[in-house]
Amino acid sequence: MALHLTWVLGFGLLGNAISCLVCLAPLPTFYQICKKKTSQGFQSIPYVIALFSAMLWLYYALFKEDAILLITINSFTFFMEIGYIVMYLLYATKKDRILTFKLLLLFNVFGFGLICVLTRFLTQRQKRVQVLGWICMTFSLCVFVAPLFIVRKVIRTKSVEFMPFSLSFFLTLSAVMWFFYGFLKKDQFVAIPNILGLLFGILQMVLYMIYRNSKKVVVAEPKLQLELSEHVLDLEKLGATICSEIAIVIPRLNDGGDGITEDQNAKEQAKEIVKAMDVTKKL
């Protein structure tokens, strides 16, 4: 029994330590934001979602017996994400600020408030823990699925620019620790999401090893390709119009040597060019 509790404590402490490192990962990004006094096009939704997740797990841990290690890490995450969002709002554009406030209202005010009200008044203590556990587990599974978009981008571009190995490694390591913590405590709501987190973490590291030395492939968006083709067509029309309306005159001395005349050969060549372009357009 004592050995079992020791393992639970060990995995829980390691999970706290590694999760803290993962939570501190955005600090260099926000240092650059503060230094340049601009959000540089970064989006706030990852931090809003992380804050919402921490709030859910804190609420779950408050009703769960002997969940002090869940309370410590999610309290740390809660305050860190609050700090990130405040810094983001200070330097974001007006449009990004409005979007961030909308997300905060949707997830962290109305969403979390609705969960609190429903679970508080419609469930009893043990049932409440089960309901909150299912909500936390479902949300965590959705969060772990999110990296699939990055995986898709890596495969398409053959570049690991947006998938640092260190972050993938520590996320995988964190998933391992929390899986064993949940498994040893017989807490399925903690263990199950981290199985998926472990699998996706391994997938990301494998992809990193495959594409780390590959040359980046630039994948043009369809909209951009359409715009480019439209510009090319406009230039063709413009070129034909210019060639047909400009009379090419090349200075050439006349027989008397005191004036210039049009070069008939140049004019004939210009007409041939116009005809050729008209034929090309018809084809």
Salt bridges, closest charged atoms under 4 A:
ASP66 OD2 - LYS185 NZ 3.49
GLU161 OE1 - LYS216 NZ 2.96
GLU262 OE1 - LYS267 NZ 3.09
